[in-house]
């Protein structure tokens, strides 16, 4: 389950940021999770709770927004939304696509108490 590795990385970012910002307790963490990231939001929440135990983010509420997948189609030169890797261009049906977004996990914001 790569969600645990992702959660551990998120907690490390939170811990480092909290230390630099003098935050003793984090109550909310907002993440943007790409639709093409292959990470399950429920598994990520579970892993986050485990990874955050004992640190400044223990018990923090994890809010996850989904970022759509984006690709550049070389057949029709359009930037398009895609919902899965390997899908054809929704505009022209072509398969010559380069992924341009929606495959990452990003810490957007955190709130301290």
DOLOMAR-746641 format. One record per residue: residue in three letters; y, z, x of N, C-alpha, C, O, CB in turn. Coordinates in pm, whole numbers. Glycine has a CB too. Layout:
// residues N
@code:Ala	n.v:Y	n.w:Z	n.u:X	ca.v:Y	ca.w:Z	ca.u:X	c.v:Y	c.w:Z	c.u:X	o.v:Y	o.w:Z	o.u:X	cb.v:Y	cb.w:Z	cb.u:X
...
//
This chain:
// residues 113
@code:Unk	n.v:-118	n.w:0	n.u:86	ca.v:0	ca.w:0	ca.u:0	c.v:123	c.w:0	c.u:90	o.v:155	o.w:101	o.u:153	cb.v:0	cb.w:124	cb.u:-98
@code:Unk	n.v:191	n.w:-112	n.u:96	ca.v:308	ca.w:-120	ca.u:183	c.v:430	c.w:-50	c.u:123	o.v:532	o.w:-36	o.u:191	cb.v:342	cb.w:-265	cb.u:211
@code:Unk	n.v:420	n.w:-6	n.u:-1	ca.v:529	ca.w:68	ca.u:-62	c.v:557	c.w:199	c.u:12	o.v:671	o.w:244	o.u:19	cb.v:498	cb.w:97	cb.u:-209
@code:Unk	n.v:452	n.w:260	n.u:68	ca.v:473	ca.w:384	ca.u:143	c.v:555	c.w:357	c.u:269	o.v:645	o.w:434	o.u:302	cb.v:337	cb.w:448	cb.u:180
@code:Unk	n.v:525	n.w:249	n.u:338	ca.v:603	ca.w:213	ca.u:456	c.v:748	c.w:184	c.u:418	o.v:840	o.w:226	o.u:487	cb.v:542	cb.w:91	cb.u:526
@code:Unk	n.v:767	n.w:113	n.u:308	ca.v:903	ca.w:85	ca.u:260	c.v:976	c.w:215	c.u:225	o.v:1092	o.w:234	o.u:262	cb.v:900	cb.w:-9	cb.u:138
@code:Unk	n.v:907	n.w:303	n.u:154	ca.v:968	ca.w:431	ca.u:114	c.v:1005	c.w:514	c.u:237	o.v:1111	o.w:576	o.u:240	cb.v:873	cb.w:510	cb.u:23
@code:Unk	n.v:918	n.w:516	n.u:336	ca.v:948	ca.w:591	ca.u:458	c.v:1072	c.w:535	c.u:529	o.v:1153	o.w:611	o.u:583	cb.v:827	cb.w:589	cb.u:552
@code:Unk	n.v:1086	n.w:403	n.u:528	ca.v:1205	ca.w:340	ca.u:588	c.v:1330	c.w:375	c.u:509	o.v:1435	o.w:402	o.u:568	cb.v:1188	cb.w:188	cb.u:594
@code:Unk	n.v:1320	n.w:375	n.u:377	ca.v:1435	ca.w:412	ca.u:293	c.v:1475	c.w:557	c.u:320	o.v:1594	o.w:586	o.u:334	cb.v:1401	cb.w:394	cb.u:143
@code:Unk	n.v:1378	n.w:646	n.u:327	ca.v:1407	ca.w:788	ca.u:354	c.v:1471	c.w:804	c.u:492	o.v:1562	o.w:886	o.u:508	cb.v:1278	cb.w:872	cb.u:344
@code:Unk	n.v:1426	n.w:730	n.u:589	ca.v:1486	ca.w:736	ca.u:722	c.v:1632	c.w:693	c.u:718	o.v:1717	o.w:756	o.u:781	cb.v:1407	cb.w:648	cb.u:822
@code:Unk	n.v:1662	n.w:587	n.u:644	ca.v:1801	ca.w:542	ca.u:629	c.v:1884	c.w:651	c.u:561	o.v:1996	o.w:679	o.u:603	cb.v:1808	cb.w:411	cb.u:547
@code:Unk	n.v:1829	n.w:711	n.u:458	ca.v:1900	ca.w:817	ca.u:385	c.v:1925	c.w:937	c.u:476	o.v:2036	o.w:990	o.u:480	cb.v:1818	cb.w:861	cb.u:261
@code:Unk	n.v:1824	n.w:979	n.u:549	ca.v:1837	ca.w:1095	ca.u:638	c.v:1944	c.w:1070	c.u:745	o.v:2027	o.w:1156	o.u:772	cb.v:1702	cb.w:1127	cb.u:704
@code:Unk	n.v:1942	n.w:952	n.u:804	ca.v:2040	ca.w:917	ca.u:907	c.v:2180	c.w:913	c.u:850	o.v:2274	o.w:967	o.u:909	cb.v:2005	cb.w:782	cb.u:971
@code:Unk	n.v:2196	n.w:850	n.u:734	ca.v:2327	ca.w:841	ca.u:671	c.v:2378	c.w:978	c.u:630	o.v:2495	o.w:1010	o.u:650	cb.v:2322	cb.w:748	cb.u:549
@code:Unk	n.v:2290	n.w:1059	n.u:573	ca.v:2329	ca.w:1194	ca.u:530	c.v:2376	c.w:1277	c.u:649	o.v:2473	o.w:1352	o.u:638	cb.v:2213	cb.w:1264	cb.u:460
@code:Unk	n.v:2308	n.w:1265	n.u:760	ca.v:2346	ca.w:1338	ca.u:880	c.v:2486	c.w:1296	c.u:928	o.v:2568	o.w:1381	o.u:961	cb.v:2244	cb.w:1314	cb.u:992
@code:Unk	n.v:2511	n.w:1165	n.u:931	ca.v:2641	ca.w:1115	ca.u:976	c.v:2754	c.w:1146	c.u:879	o.v:2870	o.w:1158	o.u:919	cb.v:2634	cb.w:967	cb.u:998
@code:Unk	n.v:2722	n.w:1159	n.u:751	ca.v:2823	ca.w:1184	ca.u:648	c.v:2831	c.w:1331	c.u:607	o.v:2904	o.w:1366	o.u:515	cb.v:2794	cb.w:1099	cb.u:526
@code:Unk	n.v:2757	n.w:1417	n.u:675	ca.v:2753	ca.w:1560	ca.u:642	c.v:2712	c.w:1587	c.u:498	o.v:2772	o.w:1670	o.u:430	cb.v:2889	cb.w:1622	cb.u:668
@code:Unk	n.v:2612	n.w:1518	n.u:453	ca.v:2558	ca.w:1537	ca.u:318	c.v:2433	c.w:1622	c.u:331	o.v:2340	o.w:1588	o.u:404	cb.v:2526	cb.w:1399	cb.u:247
@code:Unk	n.v:2431	n.w:1734	n.u:260	ca.v:2317	ca.w:1825	ca.u:272	c.v:2208	c.w:1798	c.u:168	o.v:2093	o.w:1837	o.u:185	cb.v:2364	cb.w:1968	cb.u:259
@code:Unk	n.v:2246	n.w:1730	n.u:60	ca.v:2149	ca.w:1702	ca.u:-45	c.v:2184	c.w:1570	c.u:-112	o.v:2299	o.w:1549	o.u:-152	cb.v:2144	cb.w:1816	cb.u:-149
@code:Unk	n.v:2087	n.w:1482	n.u:-125	ca.v:2105	ca.w:1353	ca.u:-193	c.v:2042	c.w:1366	c.u:-331	o.v:1927	o.w:1407	o.u:-344	cb.v:2041	cb.w:1234	cb.u:-112
@code:Unk	n.v:2119	n.w:1328	n.u:-436	ca.v:2068	ca.w:1343	ca.u:-572	c.v:2031	c.w:1211	c.u:-638	o.v:1948	o.w:1208	o.u:-728	cb.v:2171	cb.w:1413	cb.u:-656
@code:Unk	n.v:2093	n.w:1102	n.u:-594	ca.v:2063	ca.w:969	ca.u:-650	c.v:2058	c.w:868	c.u:-536	o.v:2143	o.w:869	o.u:-446	cb.v:2170	cb.w:927	cb.u:-757
@code:Unk	n.v:1958	n.w:781	n.u:-540	ca.v:1947	ca.w:671	ca.u:-445	c.v:1931	c.w:544	c.u:-528	o.v:1844	o.w:534	o.u:-614	cb.v:1826	cb.w:690	cb.u:-345
@code:Unk	n.v:2018	n.w:445	n.u:-499	ca.v:2011	ca.w:316	ca.u:-570	c.v:1961	c.w:209	c.u:-473	o.v:2015	o.w:190	o.u:-364	cb.v:2151	cb.w:277	cb.u:-628
@code:Unk	n.v:1857	n.w:140	n.u:-517	ca.v:1797	ca.w:33	ca.u:-438	c.v:1805	c.w:-99	c.u:-513	o.v:1803	o.w:-102	o.u:-636	cb.v:1651	cb.w:65	cb.u:-403
@code:Unk	n.v:1816	n.w:-208	n.u:-438	ca.v:1801	ca.w:-343	ca.u:-493	c.v:1668	c.w:-395	c.u:-439	o.v:1650	o.w:-407	o.u:-318	cb.v:1923	cb.w:-439	cb.u:-454
@code:Unk	n.v:1577	n.w:-426	n.u:-528	ca.v:1444	ca.w:-473	ca.u:-491	c.v:1430	c.w:-617	c.u:-534	o.v:1437	o.w:-649	o.u:-653	cb.v:1334	cb.w:-384	cb.u:-556
@code:Unk	n.v:1409	n.w:-704	n.u:-439	ca.v:1395	ca.w:-846	ca.u:-469	c.v:1271	c.w:-875	c.u:-551	o.v:1165	o.w:-816	o.u:-529	cb.v:1391	cb.w:-925	cb.u:-341
@code:Unk	n.v:1285	n.w:-968	n.u:-645	ca.v:1174	ca.w:-1006	ca.u:-732	c.v:1059	c.w:-1069	c.u:-652	o.v:945	o.w:-1069	o.u:-697	cb.v:1221	cb.w:-1104	cb.u:-838
@code:Unk	n.v:1090	n.w:-1120	n.u:-534	ca.v:989	ca.w:-1185	ca.u:-451	c.v:941	c.w:-1096	c.u:-336	o.v:878	o.w:-1145	o.u:-242	cb.v:1043	cb.w:-1315	cb.u:-396
@code:Unk	n.v:971	n.w:-968	n.u:-343	ca.v:940	ca.w:-876	ca.u:-233	c.v:795	c.w:-831	c.u:-231	o.v:749	o.w:-775	o.u:-131	cb.v:1029	cb.w:-757	cb.u:-241
@code:Unk	n.v:722	n.w:-854	n.u:-338	ca.v:583	ca.w:-810	ca.u:-350	c.v:569	c.w:-659	c.u:-349	o.v:462	o.w:-607	o.u:-316	cb.v:500	cb.w:-869	cb.u:-239
@code:Unk	n.v:675	n.w:-587	n.u:-384	ca.v:669	ca.w:-442	ca.u:-393	c.v:671	c.w:-402	c.u:-540	o.v:749	o.w:-455	o.u:-618	cb.v:786	cb.w:-375	cb.u:-315
@code:Unk	n.v:586	n.w:-309	n.u:-576	ca.v:578	ca.w:-260	ca.u:-712	c.v:676	c.w:-144	c.u:-730	o.v:665	o.w:-45	o.u:-658	cb.v:433	cb.w:-217	cb.u:-748
@code:Unk	n.v:770	n.w:-154	n.u:-824	ca.v:869	ca.w:-46	ca.u:-842	c.v:807	c.w:91	c.u:-870	o.v:855	o.w:192	o.u:-819	cb.v:962	cb.w:-82	cb.u:-954
@code:Unk	n.v:702	n.w:96	n.u:-951	ca.v:639	ca.w:225	ca.u:-982	c.v:572	c.w:285	c.u:-859	o.v:582	o.w:405	o.u:-834	cb.v:535	cb.w:209	cb.u:-1096
@code:Unk	n.v:504	n.w:201	n.u:-782	ca.v:441	ca.w:250	ca.u:-658	c.v:547	c.w:293	c.u:-558	o.v:527	o.w:390	o.u:-484	cb.v:350	cb.w:141	cb.u:-597
@code:Unk	n.v:659	n.w:222	n.u:-556	ca.v:768	ca.w:258	ca.u:-465	c.v:827	c.w:394	c.u:-504	o.v:859	o.w:474	o.u:-416	cb.v:878	cb.w:150	cb.u:-466
@code:Unk	n.v:843	n.w:419	n.u:-633	ca.v:893	ca.w:550	ca.u:-679	c.v:800	c.w:663	c.u:-637	o.v:844	o.w:767	o.u:-587	cb.v:909	cb.w:550	cb.u:-833
@code:Unk	n.v:670	n.w:641	n.u:-658	ca.v:571	ca.w:741	ca.u:-620	c.v:576	c.w:767	c.u:-469	o.v:577	o.w:883	o.u:-426	cb.v:430	cb.w:695	cb.u:-661
@code:Unk	n.v:580	n.w:661	n.u:-391	ca.v:585	ca.w:673	ca.u:-245	c.v:714	c.w:740	c.u:-199	o.v:714	o.w:818	o.u:-104	cb.v:570	cb.w:536	cb.u:-179
@code:Unk	n.v:824	n.w:707	n.u:-266	ca.v:953	ca.w:768	ca.u:-230	c.v:948	c.w:918	c.u:-250	o.v:993	o.w:993	o.u:-163	cb.v:1067	cb.w:707	cb.u:-313
@code:Unk	n.v:895	n.w:963	n.u:-362	ca.v:885	ca.w:1107	ca.u:-388	c.v:805	c.w:1177	c.u:-279	o.v:842	o.w:1285	o.u:-234	cb.v:820	cb.w:1133	cb.u:-525
@code:Unk	n.v:698	n.w:1115	n.u:-236	ca.v:614	ca.w:1174	ca.u:-129	c.v:687	c.w:1172	c.u:5	o.v:686	o.w:1271	o.u:78	cb.v:480	cb.w:1098	cb.u:-117
@code:Unk	n.v:752	n.w:1060	n.u:37	ca.v:820	ca.w:1047	ca.u:166	c.v:943	c.w:1136	c.u:176	o.v:980	o.w:1180	o.u:285	cb.v:859	cb.w:903	cb.u:190
@code:Unk	n.v:1007	n.w:1164	n.u:62	ca.v:1131	ca.w:1242	ca.u:61	c.v:1106	c.w:1393	c.u:60	o.v:1199	o.w:1470	o.u:82	cb.v:1214	cb.w:1203	cb.u:-58
@code:Unk	n.v:984	n.w:1435	n.u:34	ca.v:953	ca.w:1578	ca.u:26	c.v:993	c.w:1648	c.u:156	o.v:956	o.w:1605	o.u:265	cb.v:803	cb.w:1600	cb.u:-3
@code:Unk	n.v:1068	n.w:1757	n.u:141	ca.v:1108	ca.w:1835	ca.u:257	c.v:1236	c.w:1788	c.u:324	o.v:1281	o.w:1851	o.u:420	cb.v:1000	cb.w:1833	cb.u:356
@code:Unk	n.v:1295	n.w:1680	n.u:278	ca.v:1418	ca.w:1630	ca.u:338	c.v:1536	c.w:1639	c.u:244	o.v:1527	o.w:1699	o.u:137	cb.v:1400	cb.w:1487	cb.u:383
@code:Unk	n.v:1646	n.w:1579	n.u:283	ca.v:1769	ca.w:1586	ca.u:203	c.v:1757	c.w:1511	c.u:71	o.v:1837	o.w:1534	o.u:-20	cb.v:1886	cb.w:1530	cb.u:282
@code:Unk	n.v:1660	n.w:1421	n.u:58	ca.v:1643	ca.w:1343	ca.u:-65	c.v:1532	c.w:1397	c.u:-154	o.v:1493	o.w:1332	o.u:-251	cb.v:1615	cb.w:1198	cb.u:-31
@code:Unk	n.v:1481	n.w:1517	n.u:-122	ca.v:1376	ca.w:1576	ca.u:-205	c.v:1426	c.w:1590	c.u:-348	o.v:1531	o.w:1651	o.u:-372	cb.v:1331	cb.w:1713	cb.u:-148
@code:Unk	n.v:1350	n.w:1535	n.u:-443	ca.v:1387	ca.w:1543	ca.u:-584	c.v:1495	c.w:1446	c.u:-627	o.v:1538	o.w:1450	o.u:-743	cb.v:1430	cb.w:1680	cb.u:-614
@code:Unk	n.v:1541	n.w:1360	n.u:-539	ca.v:1645	ca.w:1264	ca.u:-574	c.v:1593	c.w:1163	c.u:-677	o.v:1477	o.w:1125	o.u:-676	cb.v:1696	cb.w:1190	cb.u:-448
@code:Unk	n.v:1683	n.w:1123	n.u:-766	ca.v:1650	ca.w:1020	ca.u:-865	c.v:1661	c.w:884	c.u:-797	o.v:1762	o.w:852	o.u:-735	cb.v:1745	cb.w:1029	cb.u:-991
@code:Unk	n.v:1556	n.w:805	n.u:-810	ca.v:1554	ca.w:671	ca.u:-750	c.v:1582	c.w:569	c.u:-860	o.v:1505	o.w:557	o.u:-955	cb.v:1418	cb.w:643	cb.u:-680
@code:Unk	n.v:1691	n.w:495	n.u:-845	ca.v:1727	ca.w:389	ca.u:-941	c.v:1704	c.w:255	c.u:-872	o.v:1760	o.w:228	o.u:-766	cb.v:1876	cb.w:403	cb.u:-991
@code:Unk	n.v:1622	n.w:172	n.u:-935	ca.v:1586	ca.w:43	ca.u:-876	c.v:1634	c.w:-70	c.u:-965	o.v:1598	o.w:-77	o.u:-1083	cb.v:1434	cb.w:33	cb.u:-853
@code:Unk	n.v:1717	n.w:-157	n.u:-909	ca.v:1756	ca.w:-278	ca.u:-981	c.v:1681	c.w:-395	c.u:-917	o.v:1651	o.w:-392	o.u:-798	cb.v:1913	cb.w:-301	cb.u:-977
@code:Unk	n.v:1652	n.w:-494	n.u:-996	ca.v:1578	ca.w:-610	ca.u:-947	c.v:1676	c.w:-722	c.u:-914	o.v:1764	o.w:-755	o.u:-994	cb.v:1473	cb.w:-657	cb.u:-1051
@code:Unk	n.v:1660	n.w:-780	n.u:-796	ca.v:1740	ca.w:-895	ca.u:-753	c.v:1654	c.w:-1020	c.u:-772	o.v:1539	o.w:-1023	o.u:-728	cb.v:1788	cb.w:-880	cb.u:-601
@code:Unk	n.v:1708	n.w:-1120	n.u:-836	ca.v:1628	ca.w:-1241	ca.u:-864	c.v:1599	c.w:-1318	c.u:-736	o.v:1673	o.w:-1311	o.u:-638	cb.v:1701	cb.w:-1331	cb.u:-964
@code:Unk	n.v:1490	n.w:-1391	n.u:-740	ca.v:1456	ca.w:-1479	ca.u:-629	c.v:1546	c.w:-1602	c.u:-631	o.v:1576	o.w:-1656	o.u:-738	cb.v:1308	cb.w:-1520	cb.u:-635
@code:Unk	n.v:1589	n.w:-1646	n.u:-514	ca.v:1677	ca.w:-1763	ca.u:-502	c.v:1620	c.w:-1856	c.u:-396	o.v:1562	o.w:-1812	o.u:-297	cb.v:1823	cb.w:-1720	cb.u:-465
@code:Unk	n.v:1638	n.w:-1986	n.u:-419	ca.v:1591	ca.w:-2086	ca.u:-323	c.v:1681	c.w:-2208	c.u:-326	o.v:1746	o.w:-2236	o.u:-426	cb.v:1445	cb.w:-2126	cb.u:-352
@code:Unk	n.v:1684	n.w:-2278	n.u:-214	ca.v:1757	ca.w:-2405	ca.u:-202	c.v:1653	c.w:-2516	c.u:-214	o.v:1555	o.w:-2520	o.u:-139	cb.v:1837	cb.w:-2416	cb.u:-64
@code:Unk	n.v:1674	n.w:-2606	n.u:-309	ca.v:1584	ca.w:-2718	ca.u:-330	c.v:1635	c.w:-2837	c.u:-248	o.v:1748	o.w:-2881	o.u:-266	cb.v:1573	cb.w:-2755	cb.u:-481
@code:Unk	n.v:1551	n.w:-2889	n.u:-160	ca.v:1591	ca.w:-3003	ca.u:-78	c.v:1576	c.w:-3136	c.u:-153	o.v:1630	o.w:-3238	o.u:-110	cb.v:1508	cb.w:-3007	cb.u:51
@code:Unk	n.v:1503	n.w:-3134	n.u:-264	ca.v:1487	ca.w:-3256	ca.u:-342	c.v:1611	c.w:-3287	c.u:-426	o.v:1652	o.w:-3402	o.u:-437	cb.v:1365	cb.w:-3245	cb.u:-432
@code:Unk	n.v:1670	n.w:-3182	n.u:-487	ca.v:1787	ca.w:-3206	ca.u:-573	c.v:1914	c.w:-3138	c.u:-520	o.v:2019	o.w:-3147	o.u:-582	cb.v:1758	cb.w:-3156	cb.u:-714
@code:Unk	n.v:1903	n.w:-3071	n.u:-406	ca.v:2017	ca.w:-3005	ca.u:-339	c.v:2081	c.w:-2893	c.u:-420	o.v:2199	o.w:-2864	o.u:-404	cb.v:2123	cb.w:-3108	cb.u:-307
@code:Unk	n.v:2003	n.w:-2831	n.u:-507	ca.v:2055	ca.w:-2721	ca.u:-589	c.v:2004	c.w:-2588	c.u:-538	o.v:1894	o.w:-2578	o.u:-483	cb.v:2015	cb.w:-2740	cb.u:-736
@code:Unk	n.v:2085	n.w:-2485	n.u:-555	ca.v:2042	ca.w:-2346	ca.u:-534	c.v:1992	c.w:-2299	c.u:-669	o.v:2066	o.w:-2304	o.u:-767	cb.v:2159	cb.w:-2254	cb.u:-477
@code:Unk	n.v:1867	n.w:-2252	n.u:-675	ca.v:1805	ca.w:-2220	ca.u:-803	c.v:1741	c.w:-2081	c.u:-801	o.v:1710	o.w:-2027	o.u:-695	cb.v:1699	cb.w:-2324	cb.u:-839
@code:Unk	n.v:1723	n.w:-2026	n.u:-920	ca.v:1651	ca.w:-1900	ca.u:-936	c.v:1502	c.w:-1933	c.u:-949	o.v:1464	o.w:-2026	o.u:-1021	cb.v:1702	cb.w:-1820	cb.u:-1061
@code:Unk	n.v:1419	n.w:-1856	n.u:-878	ca.v:1274	ca.w:-1872	ca.u:-890	c.v:1212	c.w:-1736	c.u:-913	o.v:1265	o.w:-1634	o.u:-869	cb.v:1213	cb.w:-1940	cb.u:-763
@code:Unk	n.v:1100	n.w:-1735	n.u:-985	ca.v:1038	ca.w:-1607	ca.u:-1017	c.v:913	c.w:-1577	c.u:-936	o.v:857	o.w:-1467	o.u:-944	cb.v:1005	cb.w:-1603	cb.u:-1162
@code:Unk	n.v:868	n.w:-1675	n.u:-857	ca.v:755	ca.w:-1650	ca.u:-768	c.v:754	c.w:-1751	c.u:-655	o.v:800	o.w:-1864	o.u:-669	cb.v:624	cb.w:-1656	cb.u:-846
@code:Unk	n.v:700	n.w:-1708	n.u:-542	ca.v:687	ca.w:-1798	ca.u:-428	c.v:590	c.w:-1910	c.u:-464	o.v:489	o.w:-1886	o.u:-531	cb.v:639	cb.w:-1721	cb.u:-301
@code:Unk	n.v:619	n.w:-2029	n.u:-421	ca.v:534	ca.w:-2143	ca.u:-450	c.v:564	c.w:-2212	c.u:-582	o.v:504	o.w:-2314	o.u:-613	cb.v:392	cb.w:-2100	cb.u:-450
@code:Unk	n.v:657	n.w:-2157	n.u:-658	ca.v:695	ca.w:-2218	ca.u:-786	c.v:778	c.w:-2344	c.u:-759	o.v:848	o.w:-2351	o.u:-659	cb.v:774	cb.w:-2117	cb.u:-875
@code:Unk	n.v:771	n.w:-2441	n.u:-849	ca.v:854	ca.w:-2561	ca.u:-832	c.v:999	c.w:-2534	c.u:-870	o.v:1030	o.w:-2434	o.u:-936	cb.v:799	cb.w:-2676	cb.u:-917
@code:Unk	n.v:1085	n.w:-2622	n.u:-828	ca.v:1226	ca.w:-2614	ca.u:-865	c.v:1237	c.w:-2626	c.u:-1017	o.v:1182	o.w:-2720	o.u:-1075	cb.v:1310	cb.w:-2726	cb.u:-794
@code:Unk	n.v:1307	n.w:-2534	n.u:-1082	ca.v:1321	ca.w:-2542	ca.u:-1228	c.v:1410	c.w:-2657	c.u:-1273	o.v:1408	o.w:-2695	o.u:-1390	cb.v:1376	cb.w:-2411	cb.u:-1281
@code:Unk	n.v:1489	n.w:-2713	n.u:-1181	ca.v:1578	ca.w:-2825	ca.u:-1217	c.v:1509	c.w:-2960	c.u:-1207	o.v:1519	o.w:-3043	o.u:-1298	cb.v:1700	cb.w:-2824	cb.u:-1128
@code:Unk	n.v:1437	n.w:-2984	n.u:-1094	ca.v:1381	ca.w:-3117	ca.u:-1073	c.v:1228	c.w:-3121	c.u:-1061	o.v:1168	o.w:-3228	o.u:-1063	cb.v:1440	cb.w:-3177	cb.u:-950
@code:Unk	n.v:1165	n.w:-3004	n.u:-1050	ca.v:1020	ca.w:-2999	ca.u:-1038	c.v:969	c.w:-3015	c.u:-896	o.v:848	o.w:-3013	o.u:-872	cb.v:959	cb.w:-3103	cb.u:-1123
@code:Unk	n.v:1061	n.w:-3031	n.u:-799	ca.v:1021	ca.w:-3048	ca.u:-660	c.v:970	c.w:-2920	c.u:-597	o.v:996	o.w:-2810	o.u:-646	cb.v:1137	cb.w:-3100	cb.u:-579
@code:Unk	n.v:897	n.w:-2936	n.u:-488	ca.v:839	ca.w:-2820	ca.u:-419	c.v:898	c.w:-2798	c.u:-280	o.v:852	o.w:-2710	o.u:-208	cb.v:690	cb.w:-2838	cb.u:-408
@code:Unk	n.v:998	n.w:-2875	n.u:-242	ca.v:1059	ca.w:-2859	ca.u:-109	c.v:1171	c.w:-2756	c.u:-117	o.v:1290	o.w:-2790	o.u:-117	cb.v:1112	cb.w:-2996	cb.u:-56
@code:Unk	n.v:1131	n.w:-2629	n.u:-125	ca.v:1225	ca.w:-2519	ca.u:-144	c.v:1227	c.w:-2428	c.u:-22	o.v:1124	o.w:-2400	o.u:39	cb.v:1189	cb.w:-2438	cb.u:-269
@code:Unk	n.v:1347	n.w:-2381	n.u:12	ca.v:1364	ca.w:-2279	ca.u:115	c.v:1416	c.w:-2153	c.u:48	o.v:1517	o.w:-2157	o.u:-22	cb.v:1461	cb.w:-2326	cb.u:228
@code:Unk	n.v:1347	n.w:-2043	n.u:67	ca.v:1387	ca.w:-1915	ca.u:11	c.v:1521	c.w:-1872	c.u:68	o.v:1540	o.w:-1874	o.u:190	cb.v:1280	cb.w:-1808	cb.u:37
@code:Unk	n.v:1615	n.w:-1833	n.u:-19	ca.v:1747	ca.w:-1789	ca.u:26	c.v:1777	c.w:-1644	c.u:-15	o.v:1876	o.w:-1588	o.u:31	cb.v:1854	cb.w:-1881	cb.u:-29
@code:Unk	n.v:1695	n.w:-1585	n.u:-99	ca.v:1721	ca.w:-1447	ca.u:-139	c.v:1617	c.w:-1396	c.u:-236	o.v:1539	o.w:-1472	o.u:-293	cb.v:1857	cb.w:-1435	cb.u:-200
@code:Unk	n.v:1619	n.w:-1264	n.u:-255	ca.v:1531	ca.w:-1201	ca.u:-352	c.v:1398	c.w:-1156	c.u:-295	o.v:1305	o.w:-1128	o.u:-371	cb.v:1507	cb.w:-1294	cb.u:-462
@code:Unk	n.v:1388	n.w:-1148	n.u:-162	ca.v:1263	ca.w:-1104	ca.u:-101	c.v:1280	c.w:-974	c.u:-23	o.v:1191	o.w:-935	o.u:53	cb.v:1209	cb.w:-1212	cb.u:-10
@code:Unk	n.v:1392	n.w:-907	n.u:-41	ca.v:1423	ca.w:-789	ca.u:40	c.v:1436	c.w:-663	c.u:-45	o.v:1446	o.w:-668	o.u:-168	cb.v:1553	cb.w:-811	cb.u:118
@code:Unk	n.v:1434	n.w:-551	n.u:24	ca.v:1464	ca.w:-421	ca.u:-34	c.v:1587	c.w:-370	c.u:39	o.v:1592	o.w:-371	o.u:162	cb.v:1342	cb.w:-321	cb.u:-21
@code:Unk	n.v:1686	n.w:-326	n.u:-38	ca.v:1812	ca.w:-282	ca.u:23	c.v:1858	c.w:-152	c.u:-41	o.v:1856	o.w:-137	o.u:-163	cb.v:1920	cb.w:-391	cb.u:8
@code:Unk	n.v:1900	n.w:-58	n.u:44	ca.v:1963	ca.w:64	ca.u:-5	c.v:2106	c.w:27	c.u:-38	o.v:2184	o.w:-10	o.u:50	cb.v:1955	cb.w:183	cb.u:100
@code:Unk	n.v:2140	n.w:37	n.u:-166	ca.v:2273	ca.w:-3	ca.u:-214	c.v:2370	c.w:114	c.u:-205	o.v:2485	o.w:98	o.u:-162	cb.v:2265	cb.w:-55	cb.u:-357
@code:Unk	n.v:2323	n.w:231	n.u:-248	ca.v:2414	ca.w:345	ca.u:-256	c.v:2333	c.w:474	c.u:-267	o.v:2219	o.w:473	o.u:-313	cb.v:2510	cb.w:331	cb.u:-375
@code:Unk	n.v:2394	n.w:582	n.u:-224	ca.v:2336	ca.w:713	ca.u:-245	c.v:2445	c.w:812	c.u:-280	o.v:2558	o.w:802	o.u:-232	cb.v:2258	cb.w:760	cb.u:-122
@code:Unk	n.v:2410	n.w:908	n.u:-365	ca.v:2506	ca.w:1010	ca.u:-405	c.v:2458	c.w:1146	c.u:-354	o.v:2342	o.w:1183	o.u:-370	cb.v:2525	cb.w:1011	cb.u:-560
@code:Unk	n.v:2550	n.w:1217	n.u:-294	ca.v:2518	ca.w:1351	ca.u:-246	c.v:2575	c.w:1458	c.u:-335	o.v:2663	o.w:1433	o.u:-417	cb.v:2569	cb.w:1369	cb.u:-106
@code:Unk	n.v:2524	n.w:1578	n.u:-317	ca.v:2574	ca.w:1692	ca.u:-396	c.v:2639	c.w:1792	c.u:-303	o.v:2689	o.w:1895	o.u:-348	cb.v:2461	cb.w:1759	cb.u:-477
//
